[in-house]
Amino acid sequence: MVILFFDGECGFCNRAILQFLKWESTSCQVHFAPLQGMAARDRLSPAQLEKPYPSLLVWDGEKAHDKFSGLAILSNELRGPFRRVARFVLTTVPVRWGNAAYDAVARNRHRASPFSCASHLDDAVKKRFLA
């Protein structure tokens, strides 16, 4: 099971989850969990749970991947055109540059307005959110 761990208190992160849901393929089985929740404590190391959270984390069933590596795993779950664009970016942009850009966004993500995706989800999608 692929789990996308995100900062549940971050409005930008919550909006990113909603965008992912719009772009995901029909066969997507990604689950979502806040870094502040029990699912994160059960699967991630204490170092990965230290605040401030530096990155989203994508659990592939064995280990957690961050930044560009995590985005690469998520790109496999996108619909056709979005998958192609994501893969193009992920294969042409050097990882070091991609991680630097990711870090710049992550440092400023709390400047976005507060927002929770919970009220914008239907019941079928809510079942994919872990505590």
HELIX and SHEET records of a PDB file:
HELIX    1   1 GLY A   11  TRP A   23  1                                  13    
HELIX    2   2 MET A   38  ARG A   43  1                                   6    
HELIX    3   3 PRO A   46  LEU A   49  5                                   4    
HELIX    4   4 LYS A   67  SER A   75  1                                   9    
HELIX    5   5 GLY A   80  THR A   92  1                                  13    
HELIX    6   6 VAL A   95  ASN A  108  1                                  14    
HELIX    7   7 ARG A  109  ARG A  111  5                                   3    
HELIX    8   8 CYS A  117  HIS A  120  5                                   4    
HELIX    9   9 ASP A  123  LYS A  126  1                                   4    
SHEET    1   A 4 HIS A  31  PRO A  34  0                                        
SHEET    2   A 4 ILE A   3  PHE A   6  1                                        
SHEET    3   A 4 LEU A  57  TRP A  59 -1                                        
SHEET    4   A 4 ALA A  64  ASP A  66 -1                                        
END                                                                             
